[in-house]
Amino acid sequence: MSLKIRLSRGGTKKRPHYSIVVAESRAARDGRFIERLGFYNPLLPKDHADRLRFDLEKAKEWMSKGALPSDRVHRFLSDAGVVEKKTHNNPEKAKPKKKAQERTEANAKAAEAAAAKAAAAEAPAE
């Protein structure tokens, strides 16, 4: 049985709030869970006290039993100082895509042509 500490969505359309729950990884997102650890309300301002309430002791206990936090819950735990912050590095994502590479090549060719034309115009003037 693989356990996850994750968010379970509640609320109405365009007005979400989330419960932080421990659930089996195969259970539905909003379905069966084992224990509720807290809640998260993304609609409140970041400095509001009721934006995030989380029982850190229970979270530590479940993590010691093998529960893995989701990315968002991991961020909450790292902000609280329970776990180390994850750093992601995807160098492929930073590379320009095909269209951007074509535009860069076209701009470089245009700049070379303009420089050659300017050099040709200056050469006979001497």
C-alpha positions as MATLAB code, in Angstrom:
seq = 'MSLKIRLSRGGTKKRPHYSIVVAESRAARDGRFIERLGFYNPLLPKDHADRLRFDLEKAKEWMSKGALPSDRVHRFLSDAGVVEKKTHNNPEKAKPKKKAQERTEANAKAAEAAAAKAAAAEAPAE';
ca = [
       0.000    0.000    0.000;
       1.619    3.241   -1.206;
       0.589    6.308    0.766;
       0.535    9.920   -0.372;
       0.073   13.178    1.497;
      -1.835   15.251   -1.021;
      -4.557   17.817   -1.612;
      -8.212   16.876   -1.962;
     -10.323   19.517   -3.710;
     -13.549   20.823   -2.318;
     -15.697   23.888   -2.859;
     -17.720   25.047   -5.809;
     -16.827   25.952   -9.347;
     -14.106   28.641   -9.400;
     -14.090   28.744   -5.571;
     -11.768   25.899   -4.554;
     -10.485   24.947   -1.149;
      -8.343   21.935   -0.422;
      -8.018   19.443    2.387;
      -4.559   18.063    3.055;
      -5.076   14.323    3.448;
      -3.195   11.054    3.708;
      -4.576    8.696    1.095;
      -3.678    5.574   -0.757;
      -2.006    6.538   -4.029;
      -4.553    4.599   -6.098;
      -7.584    6.279   -4.480;
      -9.387    9.041   -6.364;
      -8.233   12.613   -5.745;
     -11.379   13.607   -3.888;
     -12.260   10.096   -2.796;
     -11.382    7.863    0.111;
      -8.640    9.021    2.478;
      -7.126    7.755    5.699;
      -6.673   10.940    7.728;
      -7.170   14.663    7.266;
      -4.104   16.701    8.266;
      -5.227   20.238    7.488;
      -6.571   22.568    4.827;
      -5.413   25.091    2.247;
      -7.478   27.976    0.874;
      -5.726   29.532   -2.155;
      -8.291   32.342   -2.432;
      -7.084   34.049    0.741;
      -4.093   36.443    0.663;
      -0.679   34.877    1.254;
      -0.230   36.584    4.628;
      -3.670   35.543    5.958;
      -3.565   33.184    8.957;
      -6.316   30.872    7.636;
      -4.753   30.320    4.196;
      -2.947   27.183    5.385;
      -3.520   25.110    8.512;
      -1.475   21.965    8.770;
      -0.717   19.489   11.575;
       3.050   19.109   11.133;
       3.425   16.443   13.812;
       0.941   14.141   12.084;
       2.641   14.812    8.744;
       6.032   13.845   10.197;
       4.479   10.718   11.696;
       2.955    9.663    8.361;
       6.189   10.403    6.511;
       8.056    8.176    8.955;
       5.578    5.431    8.025;
       6.452    5.886    4.344;
       3.911    8.403    3.049;
       5.268   10.601    0.262;
       4.109   14.211   -0.094;
       2.885   15.588   -3.418;
       4.802   18.513   -4.942;
       2.528   21.175   -3.449;
       2.462   19.554   -0.001;
       6.252   19.154   -0.185;
       6.473   22.912   -0.736;
       4.285   23.511    2.332;
       6.507   21.208    4.383;
       9.696   22.864    3.159;
       8.287   26.307    4.023;
       7.617   24.984    7.530;
      11.172   23.626    7.754;
      10.215   19.941    7.989;
      11.890   18.788    4.757;
      14.502   20.244    2.430;
      13.334   22.229   -0.567;
      13.338   20.404   -3.902;
      15.250   22.044   -6.703;
      14.190   21.235  -10.215;
      16.528   21.523  -13.175;
      15.353   20.871  -16.686;
      17.889   22.352  -19.126;
      15.829   21.146  -22.107;
      12.961   23.407  -21.102;
      15.163   26.506  -21.241;
      16.253   25.873  -24.829;
      14.472   27.849  -27.548;
      11.973   25.886  -29.598;
      12.089   25.356  -33.370;
      10.311   28.578  -34.407;
      12.472   30.709  -32.111;
      15.640   29.091  -33.507;
      14.447   29.837  -37.064;
      13.768   33.488  -36.140;
      17.225   33.791  -34.568;
      18.888   32.344  -37.674;
      16.887   34.682  -39.941;
      17.833   37.696  -37.803;
      21.498   36.669  -37.859;
      21.451   36.314  -41.667;
      19.757   39.707  -42.020;
      22.353   41.296  -39.732;
      25.198   39.711  -41.745;
      23.667   40.959  -44.998;
      23.263   44.471  -43.581;
      26.854   44.459  -42.319;
      28.144   43.257  -45.691;
      26.111   45.914  -47.483;
      27.435   48.615  -45.142;
      31.010   47.383  -45.617;
      30.543   47.371  -49.404;
      29.170   50.896  -49.309;
      32.157   52.145  -47.240;
      34.853   50.394  -49.306;
      34.497   52.405  -52.588;
      34.221   55.691  -50.659;
      37.890   55.454  -49.624;
];
